[in-house]
Amino acid sequence: MGPGVVTVDLHGKNTYQARVTVDALLRRTGRSAYRLRLIHGCHGGTALRDFIREHYGHHPQVLRLVSSPDGGATDLVLREYT
């Protein structure tokens, strides 16, 4: 990944564990990252993907969400890369 992109694999986590993980990343990244790439998969179900979209789609630190072309990851855009 390029500079400023933090990637985390959420496979095997339930929604509570995923929330704890992502919330901790949001607290720690500060200005060092402009995107969090959350790998959640899509073949074993969409519970994590749906949770991420619902919970972080309106989060005050998140400008917008970007889904990967295959649907297996979601990027939380924290600021625009300039």
ABEGO torsion letter per residue (X at the ends): XBBGBBBBBABGBBAAAAAAAAAAAAAAAEAABABBBBBAEAAAEAAAAAAAAAAAAABAABABBBBBAAGABBBBBABBBX
